[in-house]
């Protein structure tokens, strides 16, 4: 899938993560408002098809979502798995390189 996955997407970012791929897409409504879709795509090996799960995130919820996500990740990293090396799976991926 390409950076601009379809004509409804204003901006798209793909994150490859092992057997999963995450897509972060900014989309526009008919009234030129914007929202974010977060899609997880996982390939089923028995038939080769993809299973997709999608979250729609609206601008009025961005700050609350980010705060909860950051707090949750911080809790897992510091309280539940403080000894785990979270950089273990960090790879140099040209699709995810900063521009």
C-alpha positions as CSV (number, residue, x, y, z in Angstrom):
1,X,0.0,0.0,0.0
2,X,1.3,3.5,-0.8
3,X,1.5,6.6,1.3
4,X,-1.6,8.0,-0.3
5,X,-3.8,4.9,-0.2
6,X,-6.9,6.4,-1.8
7,X,-8.4,9.7,-3.0
8,X,-10.2,10.3,0.4
9,X,-6.9,10.3,2.3
10,X,-5.3,13.7,2.9
11,X,-2.2,12.2,4.5
12,X,-1.2,8.6,5.2
13,X,1.6,7.0,7.2
14,X,2.3,3.3,7.2
15,X,4.0,1.5,10.0
16,X,5.2,-2.1,9.4
17,X,5.3,-4.1,12.6
18,X,6.2,-7.8,12.0
19,X,3.1,-9.6,10.9
20,X,1.0,-6.5,11.2
21,X,0.9,-3.2,9.4
22,X,-0.7,0.0,10.9
23,X,-2.0,2.8,8.7
24,X,-2.6,6.3,10.1
25,X,-4.8,8.2,7.6
26,X,-6.1,11.7,7.8
27,X,-9.4,12.0,6.0
28,X,-11.8,14.9,5.2
29,X,-15.5,15.0,5.7
30,X,-17.8,16.6,3.1
31,X,-17.7,19.8,5.2
32,X,-13.9,19.9,5.1
33,X,-13.4,18.8,8.6
34,X,-10.7,16.2,9.4
35,X,-10.5,13.0,11.3
36,X,-8.0,10.2,11.7
37,X,-8.5,6.5,10.9
38,X,-6.1,4.0,12.5
39,X,-6.1,0.6,10.7
40,X,-4.4,-2.6,11.8
41,X,-4.0,-5.0,8.9
42,X,-3.0,-8.6,9.6
43,X,-2.4,-11.2,7.0
44,X,-4.1,-14.6,7.5
45,X,-1.6,-17.2,6.4
46,X,-4.2,-20.0,5.8
47,X,-5.9,-18.1,2.9
48,X,-3.6,-15.1,2.3
49,X,-6.4,-12.6,2.9
50,X,-6.0,-9.6,5.3
51,X,-8.0,-9.0,8.4
52,X,-8.5,-5.3,9.1
53,X,-9.5,-3.5,12.3
54,X,-10.2,0.2,12.2
55,X,-10.6,3.1,14.7
56,X,-12.0,6.4,13.8
57,X,-10.6,9.3,15.8
58,X,-12.2,12.7,15.7
59,X,-10.3,16.0,16.3
60,X,-12.2,16.8,19.6
61,X,-10.8,13.5,21.0
62,X,-7.2,13.8,19.8
63,X,-5.7,15.2,23.0
64,X,-7.6,12.8,25.3
65,X,-6.6,9.8,23.1
66,X,-2.9,10.8,23.0
67,X,-2.9,11.4,26.8
68,X,-4.5,8.0,27.5
69,X,-2.2,6.2,25.0
70,X,1.0,7.8,26.4
71,X,-0.1,7.1,30.0
72,X,-0.9,3.5,29.2
73,X,2.4,2.9,27.3
74,X,4.3,4.6,30.1
75,X,2.6,2.4,32.7
76,X,3.5,-0.8,30.8
77,X,7.1,0.3,30.2
78,X,7.8,1.5,33.8
79,X,5.5,-0.6,36.0
80,X,4.8,-3.9,34.2
81,X,7.9,-4.5,32.1
82,X,10.6,-2.2,33.4
83,X,13.4,-4.6,32.5
84,X,12.2,-5.2,28.9
85,X,14.2,-3.7,26.1
86,X,11.5,-2.0,24.0
87,X,14.1,-1.0,21.4
88,X,14.8,-4.7,20.7
89,X,12.5,-4.7,17.7
90,X,13.3,-1.2,16.4
91,X,14.5,-1.5,12.9
92,X,15.6,0.9,10.3
93,X,12.6,0.9,7.9
94,X,12.8,3.3,4.9
95,X,9.0,3.6,4.9
96,X,9.1,4.9,8.5
97,X,12.3,7.0,8.3
98,X,11.9,10.7,9.4
99,X,11.8,13.2,6.6
